[in-house]
């Protein structure tokens, strides 16, 4: 008789991943819980109370995950991914900010660490498994016509997490399971209550780091000018890396109407500001692409595009552009187009793919 299929489940200490593990066990899988340790233990930093993936409270979360594995009666292991996390996520984060871009480290972490190094580390330590599973609200299906694995939104629109995992490869998608992707958060919590998983869930993180970003950038204040688009000096700042496109608060500039950060110039160490009307943009270029529904964009398409995790996808036209990039044109002007952030392309619930915003189209 063929043995049970084996699956490792990324446990975070929260409700979603715990219920995912429970459901897989109920379906007959041989389940093991795993967690990636990514905090490098920098001295002098203490828990801030703000829940995030990377921070000094990691040991507490690991112990919570261990306790949940005990409740679920499944084995549990922790794998140290801190050095690779530093190289692939933190160094990328620092480089992007100091280049005048606003990175999305959670997207990078999912692609390279959570769905990459974590299962690789488990395998190298001798853990045998057929699938890797998480508590993400998303679904994966095999399309026989396309001969590709497709990534689709979770059915709960408020919890859909496909924006953060759009960079998964066909190889990764072929080995991943999302047990709660076709459930609502309410249904997940009802199951958790029934099996005695604590519902006192932490506030869900909107950030990847629990401290001040300056800790990670490791730079000294470098005074520069805040200028308008004509170069007129309106104020001062202590480093362009403290600002992001679209930022309104904290500029310290008196003006007749609200001002927003429009662009950052790392070479001149200037922060360019303007009115909301000046901030609004229609077209931009996306590169560093990862396509899921097909191998490449062969012709123009009408799609929905999401350029921030907390924003809704909106209608746009995309078309192939030079050097394996894509030009995106919104139907309506948008004020959140930020180089370094991800743009993810959808058709209904299907994730076509996505990439990183390179620049505003000229």
ZIFEN-V517703 format. One record per residue. N is the residue number from 1. PHI is phi in whole degrees, -180 to 180 (* if undefined). Layout:
BEGIN
n=N phi=PHI
n=N phi=PHI
END
This chain:
BEGIN
n=1 phi=*
n=2 phi=-69
n=3 phi=-72
n=4 phi=-65
n=5 phi=-69
n=6 phi=-103
n=7 phi=-139
n=8 phi=-103
n=9 phi=-118
n=10 phi=-71
n=11 phi=-94
n=12 phi=-107
n=13 phi=93
n=14 phi=-108
n=15 phi=-70
n=16 phi=-61
n=17 phi=-70
n=18 phi=-67
n=19 phi=-67
n=20 phi=-59
n=21 phi=-64
n=22 phi=-61
n=23 phi=-63
n=24 phi=-67
n=25 phi=-64
n=26 phi=-65
n=27 phi=-82
n=28 phi=99
n=29 phi=-77
n=30 phi=-88
n=31 phi=-106
n=32 phi=-128
n=33 phi=-87
n=34 phi=-136
n=35 phi=-139
n=36 phi=-95
n=37 phi=-94
n=38 phi=-121
n=39 phi=-72
n=40 phi=-94
n=41 phi=70
n=42 phi=-63
n=43 phi=-70
n=44 phi=86
n=45 phi=-110
n=46 phi=-121
n=47 phi=-54
n=48 phi=-94
n=49 phi=90
n=50 phi=-93
n=51 phi=-71
n=52 phi=-154
n=53 phi=-69
n=54 phi=-113
n=55 phi=173
n=56 phi=-72
n=57 phi=-90
n=58 phi=-59
n=59 phi=-61
n=60 phi=-64
n=61 phi=-67
n=62 phi=-65
n=63 phi=-67
n=64 phi=-64
n=65 phi=-65
n=66 phi=-63
n=67 phi=-64
n=68 phi=-67
n=69 phi=-62
n=70 phi=-65
n=71 phi=-62
n=72 phi=-79
n=73 phi=60
n=74 phi=-129
n=75 phi=-64
n=76 phi=-145
n=77 phi=-139
n=78 phi=-115
n=79 phi=-123
n=80 phi=-80
n=81 phi=-116
n=82 phi=-65
n=83 phi=-68
n=84 phi=-68
n=85 phi=-63
n=86 phi=-61
n=87 phi=-71
n=88 phi=-91
n=89 phi=-114
n=90 phi=-68
n=91 phi=-65
n=92 phi=-62
n=93 phi=-57
n=94 phi=-66
n=95 phi=-61
n=96 phi=-66
n=97 phi=-61
n=98 phi=-79
n=99 phi=-99
n=100 phi=85
n=101 phi=-114
n=102 phi=-114
n=103 phi=-79
n=104 phi=-123
n=105 phi=-64
n=106 phi=-67
n=107 phi=-64
n=108 phi=-64
n=109 phi=-63
n=110 phi=-60
n=111 phi=-64
n=112 phi=-99
n=113 phi=-107
n=114 phi=-62
n=115 phi=-98
n=116 phi=-117
n=117 phi=-69
n=118 phi=-58
n=119 phi=-64
n=120 phi=-64
n=121 phi=-65
n=122 phi=-62
n=123 phi=-68
n=124 phi=-66
n=125 phi=-85
n=126 phi=93
n=127 phi=-82
n=128 phi=-94
n=129 phi=-159
n=130 phi=-98
n=131 phi=-138
n=132 phi=-116
n=133 phi=-127
n=134 phi=-140
n=135 phi=-96
n=136 phi=-71
n=137 phi=-89
n=138 phi=-163
n=139 phi=-136
n=140 phi=-127
n=141 phi=-135
n=142 phi=-89
n=143 phi=-107
n=144 phi=-68
n=145 phi=-72
n=146 phi=-80
n=147 phi=60
n=148 phi=-144
n=149 phi=-82
n=150 phi=-111
n=151 phi=-103
n=152 phi=-128
n=153 phi=-62
n=154 phi=-68
n=155 phi=-74
n=156 phi=-89
n=157 phi=-61
n=158 phi=-76
n=159 phi=-114
n=160 phi=-51
n=161 phi=-120
n=162 phi=-65
n=163 phi=-57
n=164 phi=-84
n=165 phi=-124
n=166 phi=-69
n=167 phi=-90
n=168 phi=-65
n=169 phi=-85
n=170 phi=-60
n=171 phi=-63
n=172 phi=-66
n=173 phi=-64
n=174 phi=-70
n=175 phi=-118
n=176 phi=-110
n=177 phi=-127
n=178 phi=-122
n=179 phi=-62
n=180 phi=-104
n=181 phi=-63
n=182 phi=-104
n=183 phi=-126
n=184 phi=-89
n=185 phi=-60
n=186 phi=-62
n=187 phi=-64
n=188 phi=-64
n=189 phi=-67
n=190 phi=-64
n=191 phi=-65
n=192 phi=-58
n=193 phi=-63
n=194 phi=-68
n=195 phi=-104
n=196 phi=68
n=197 phi=-82
n=198 phi=-55
n=199 phi=-96
n=200 phi=-76
n=201 phi=-72
n=202 phi=-61
n=203 phi=-59
n=204 phi=-68
n=205 phi=-73
n=206 phi=-105
n=207 phi=-139
n=208 phi=-101
n=209 phi=-127
n=210 phi=-85
n=211 phi=-108
n=212 phi=-86
n=213 phi=-55
n=214 phi=-60
n=215 phi=-58
n=216 phi=-85
n=217 phi=-75
n=218 phi=53
n=219 phi=-129
n=220 phi=-91
n=221 phi=-56
n=222 phi=-131
n=223 phi=-58
n=224 phi=-154
n=225 phi=-100
n=226 phi=-99
n=227 phi=-128
n=228 phi=-87
n=229 phi=-69
n=230 phi=-94
n=231 phi=94
n=232 phi=-71
n=233 phi=-75
n=234 phi=-112
n=235 phi=-176
n=236 phi=-124
n=237 phi=-142
n=238 phi=-111
n=239 phi=145
n=240 phi=-62
n=241 phi=-69
n=242 phi=-83
n=243 phi=-127
n=244 phi=-132
n=245 phi=-59
n=246 phi=91
n=247 phi=-64
n=248 phi=-116
n=249 phi=-79
n=250 phi=80
n=251 phi=-80
n=252 phi=66
n=253 phi=-120
n=254 phi=-86
n=255 phi=-153
n=256 phi=-70
n=257 phi=-147
n=258 phi=-58
n=259 phi=-112
n=260 phi=-130
n=261 phi=-73
n=262 phi=-102
n=263 phi=-159
n=264 phi=-126
n=265 phi=-116
n=266 phi=-69
n=267 phi=-68
n=268 phi=-98
n=269 phi=53
n=270 phi=-116
n=271 phi=-112
n=272 phi=-95
n=273 phi=-121
n=274 phi=-168
n=275 phi=-75
n=276 phi=-62
n=277 phi=-62
n=278 phi=-71
n=279 phi=-76
n=280 phi=-62
n=281 phi=-138
n=282 phi=-112
n=283 phi=-119
n=284 phi=-155
n=285 phi=-108
n=286 phi=-121
n=287 phi=-129
n=288 phi=49
n=289 phi=-83
n=290 phi=-133
n=291 phi=-95
n=292 phi=-111
n=293 phi=-74
n=294 phi=-156
n=295 phi=-78
n=296 phi=-162
n=297 phi=-83
n=298 phi=-91
n=299 phi=-154
n=300 phi=-59
n=301 phi=-141
n=302 phi=-97
n=303 phi=-141
n=304 phi=-112
n=305 phi=-125
n=306 phi=-115
n=307 phi=-115
n=308 phi=-145
n=309 phi=-63
n=310 phi=-89
n=311 phi=-100
n=312 phi=-76
n=313 phi=-72
n=314 phi=-129
n=315 phi=-66
n=316 phi=-161
n=317 phi=-111
n=318 phi=-120
n=319 phi=-150
n=320 phi=-59
n=321 phi=-130
n=322 phi=-68
n=323 phi=54
n=324 phi=57
n=325 phi=-120
n=326 phi=-132
n=327 phi=-98
n=328 phi=-112
n=329 phi=-128
n=330 phi=-72
n=331 phi=-71
n=332 phi=-128
n=333 phi=-57
n=334 phi=-131
n=335 phi=-108
n=336 phi=-122
n=337 phi=-77
n=338 phi=-128
n=339 phi=-53
n=340 phi=104
n=341 phi=-80
n=342 phi=-90
n=343 phi=-117
n=344 phi=-115
n=345 phi=-104
n=346 phi=-128
n=347 phi=-131
n=348 phi=56
n=349 phi=-95
n=350 phi=-89
n=351 phi=-88
n=352 phi=-73
n=353 phi=154
n=354 phi=179
n=355 phi=-167
n=356 phi=-107
n=357 phi=-66
n=358 phi=-89
n=359 phi=-167
n=360 phi=-71
n=361 phi=-69
n=362 phi=-71
END
